[in-house]
Amino acid sequence: MWIPASLLLCLSLTACDEMTDLGETVSTPVVMITQTQDTLLVGETVQLTLSVAVSGVEWTSSADSVASVNYRGIVNANDTGVAVITATRPPSVSSCTIYVKEE
């Protein structure tokens, strides 16, 4: 997967500078999920947390049938398998791998 160099740079910092339409530079916080992985049993839930409190974060799952996530980062373990939960708030993208096992 190709990732722009500017995004990689942002992910290594605590904030990124962006230009506004008026030519002003503003600092945008880098959003990262604090957990890189977690293991759940089918039926369990976990609240993923972010490194900074911001609005406008889009949460997605690579496999909703295994682990689904809502708009607040609450993950539901639906079936056995592996799912990658991603939080996106441009220019930041962060992921957490969720392993789901039987009870």
Salt bridges, closest charged atoms under 4 A:
none
